[in-house]
Amino acid sequence: MNLNLSLTPLISLLAGILILVIPRLLNTIVAIYLIVIGLVGLFGLGAVNFR
């Protein structure tokens, strides 16, 4: 059985939950999110395969 996880939706989900829980950190969370998504796109770490 193979389990394919995509990194981008997991990061988006985590960022959304953090924004809901701590709205004052919106700017910081958005900045970190954009940096991480940029690095994922740059280095091609979009999917992690578990076997």
C-alpha positions, 0 to 999 in steps of 0.5 A: 500500500502506497501513501502519497502526501502532498506537502503544499495542502498540509502547510496550507491547512496548518497555516489556516488553523494557526490564523484561526487560533491566533489572528494576531500572527496573520502577517508572520504566518502568511510570510512563513507560508509564502517562503515555504511554498516558494522553497517547495516549488523551487526545490520540487518537494511537492510530494512525499512518498511513504511505502 
